[in-house]
Every structure is written in structure tokens, then in C-alpha cells.
Amino acid sequence: MIITLVPKYLNKEGSTFQFISPLKECSTCNLRNVCYNLNVNSYYKVTKIRGKEHNCFIHEGNKVYTVEVQEEKKPIMIQRKMAKEGAIITYKHTKCDYYECPFADECILNLVKDESKIKVLSVRANKCPRGYDLVEADIE
């Protein structure tokens, strides 16, 4: 169980988000260790609302809320030739405009930066419906 603080729009069970990085503006806040006890670029799911409210000068409404989260594996589409469990690869974003694709969130809309180093945790058989040589994989 991980306890952290989230803005109002994430303050509900089942909400998911990616923790990108700490903000410089928060370096003087007494609550920064609770906000920033998450892994950079990792994905989280809110599992329990704790109900405690705190002041925050960054988020909308100047409030954040105490929640419990669990780290989530993030599925993305990667090149088949690199899809080996345990491999650390350099991610290459696929250029595609098929936004109605069932894998759009994992492919063209994912937040993984081009040229990022990622670790492949598992590979699924799901393939790109457009015929690109991509498969679905969980990454770290």
C-alpha cells in the first residue's frame, strides 16, 4: 500500500494516473514527501480514498486529497523484434493516425517519450490491427 496525495479529479477509486516527476515549486512544501513517494514515469491506480484534505498551491481548487494507490503496469505497443521479456529497450514511437484503434491508448496516445529506455515485463499476443509489426507489452 502506498499513500499519496492527488488533486480532486483523481480523488475516486479506480482513477489512474502517471507520475511524471516532482515539481520545483513544491520543494518548500511540508507535504512533498507524501506527494513524491512515487516512482518517476510510473502508473498508479487509486485503490482507496482516505478522505483527508490538504491545502496545495499547485492544484486546481488549492486542495489535494489523501488516497491509497498501487503501481500499475502500463501496456504499450512495441516493435515485435524487441518484445522479449526482461529486455531493456529504447522505445520508438510509431507514427499512426488510427485514433479509433482498440490499442490507441497503448500506442499513439501513450505518454512514453521517444528514445526512452524501458524494461519489457511481459508480452501479449495482441497485434496491431493496421499491420504494423507491433505487439502489446507491459513495461516498467
Rosetta blueprint (number, residue, H / E / L):
1 M L
2 I E
3 I E
4 T E
5 L E
6 V E
7 P L
8 K H
9 Y H
10 L H
11 N L
12 K L
13 E L
14 G L
15 S L
16 T E
17 F E
18 Q E
19 F E
20 I L
21 S L
22 P L
23 L L
24 K H
25 E H
26 C H
27 S L
28 T L
29 C L
30 N L
31 L L
32 R H
33 N H
34 V H
35 C H
36 Y L
37 N L
38 L L
39 N L
40 V L
41 N L
42 S E
43 Y E
44 Y E
45 K E
46 V E
47 T E
48 K E
49 I E
50 R E
51 G E
52 K E
53 E E
54 H E
55 N E
56 C L
57 F L
58 I L
59 H L
60 E H
61 G H
62 N H
63 K E
64 V E
65 Y E
66 T E
67 V E
68 E E
69 V E
70 Q E
71 E E
72 E E
73 K L
74 K E
75 P E
76 I E
77 M E
78 I E
79 Q E
80 R H
81 K H
82 M H
83 A L
84 K L
85 E L
86 G L
87 A L
88 I E
89 I E
90 T E
91 Y L
92 K L
93 H L
94 T L
95 K L
96 C L
97 D L
98 Y L
99 Y L
100 E L
101 C L
102 P L
103 F L
104 A L
105 D L
106 E L
107 C L
108 I L
109 L L
110 N L
111 L L
112 V L
113 K L
114 D L
115 E L
116 S L
117 K E
118 I E
119 K E
120 V E
121 L E
122 S E
123 V E
124 R E
125 A E
126 N E
127 K E
128 C L
129 P L
130 R L
131 G L
132 Y L
133 D L
134 L E
135 V E
136 E E
137 A E
138 D E
139 I E
140 E L
